[in-house]
């Protein structure tokens, strides 16, 4: 390495080592380890091995042996949850009473225990999603293919885990979990969204479900569907308010590909929303909403172009 290169390296090391005002503003005030994305991935993997043990572990027909392996995974899961929740809690803006490392880890242990106590319900919900996807797709030859291969099951496993942590008001970790699935499947579900039983997304690429969405039971979406916000509200200081701004989708609704349903509107139960349309108004139950028919016309001389 020549002297000029060495000088450039040293100069930039010194410059980049200084804390900028922007860095200080964006970092938590507490000097503690940040969450580990790799360990959060491991948390999801462990939950999958507990909820779908015969698919993501060696199959164990004997319940005693099965119980042993699930117990081992459960213990490892608890330890990782406590650690990562504790690291995430430094981002909590309303946790003034959690001021010491001891109190942080006590709260993290409490939240990890509550989450683990919810695993049977998370498992029940995920198996309804498997059933819904199998029932909605004639190309699915068996349940195993749905669990192993379908992006919706990857996305929903991440979402069901993240949503429970979000309900427990765990900062940051739920969003890491859903974004891991988003980057892998193209399905973007905010952990704050509320999704009922028997939920199916066919194909899935490009689906967006916003934070304040409420989705009922037996709802099916196709690729490219957006359940988004139409506009935002601000306080007197110009700060954006986090208020309900995404759609409510009632039971037994089907939304076809590339439809955009925007704003705090309600799609009534047993409705069908056609593809490639925008919906920004309430839709009564049993509706069938389709795009307008194409209009044929002449483009002679550039007319209409």
WONOR-V933941 format. One record per residue. RES is the residue in three letters. PSI is psi as a letter, one per 30 degrees, with the letter a starting at -180 (* if undefined). Layout:
res = {RES RES}
psi = {PSI PSI}
This chain:
res = {UNK UNK UNK UNK UNK UNK UNK UNK UNK UNK UNK UNK UNK UNK UNK UNK UNK UNK UNK UNK UNK UNK UNK UNK UNK UNK UNK UNK UNK UNK UNK UNK UNK UNK UNK UNK UNK UNK UNK UNK UNK UNK UNK UNK UNK UNK UNK UNK UNK UNK UNK UNK UNK UNK UNK UNK UNK UNK UNK UNK UNK UNK UNK UNK UNK UNK UNK UNK UNK UNK UNK UNK UNK UNK UNK UNK UNK UNK UNK UNK UNK UNK UNK UNK UNK UNK UNK UNK UNK UNK UNK UNK UNK UNK UNK UNK UNK UNK UNK UNK UNK UNK UNK UNK UNK UNK UNK UNK UNK UNK UNK UNK UNK UNK UNK UNK UNK UNK UNK UNK UNK UNK UNK UNK UNK UNK UNK UNK UNK UNK UNK UNK UNK UNK UNK UNK UNK UNK UNK UNK UNK UNK UNK UNK UNK UNK UNK UNK UNK UNK UNK UNK UNK UNK UNK UNK UNK UNK UNK UNK UNK UNK UNK UNK UNK UNK UNK UNK UNK UNK UNK UNK UNK UNK UNK UNK UNK UNK UNK UNK UNK UNK UNK UNK UNK UNK UNK UNK UNK UNK UNK UNK UNK UNK UNK UNK UNK UNK UNK UNK UNK UNK UNK UNK UNK UNK UNK UNK UNK UNK UNK UNK UNK UNK UNK UNK UNK UNK UNK UNK UNK UNK UNK UNK UNK UNK UNK UNK UNK UNK UNK UNK UNK UNK UNK UNK UNK UNK UNK UNK UNK UNK UNK UNK UNK UNK UNK UNK UNK UNK UNK UNK UNK UNK UNK UNK UNK UNK UNK UNK UNK UNK UNK UNK UNK UNK UNK UNK UNK UNK UNK UNK UNK UNK UNK UNK UNK UNK UNK UNK UNK UNK UNK UNK UNK UNK UNK UNK UNK UNK UNK UNK UNK UNK UNK UNK UNK UNK UNK UNK UNK UNK UNK UNK UNK}
psi = {k l e e e e e e e e e e e e e f f k k l e e e e e f l l e k i l k l k j e e e e e e e e e e e e f e e i e f e g l k k j f k e e e e e e e e e e e e e e e e e e e e e e e e e f f f f k f h h f f i f l e e e e f e e e e e e e e e e e f f e e e e e e e e f e e e e e e e f f j f f j f l e e e e e e f k f e e e e e e e e e e e e e e e e g h k l e e e e e e e f e e e f e f g j j k k f f k j k a l h k k j k d e k g k k j l e g k j k a l h k k l l k g k k i a k e l l k l a f g g k k k i l k g l l k j a l h k k j l k g k j j k l i l k j l l h l k j l l h l k k g l k k l l g l j k l l l k k k k l k g k g g k g *}
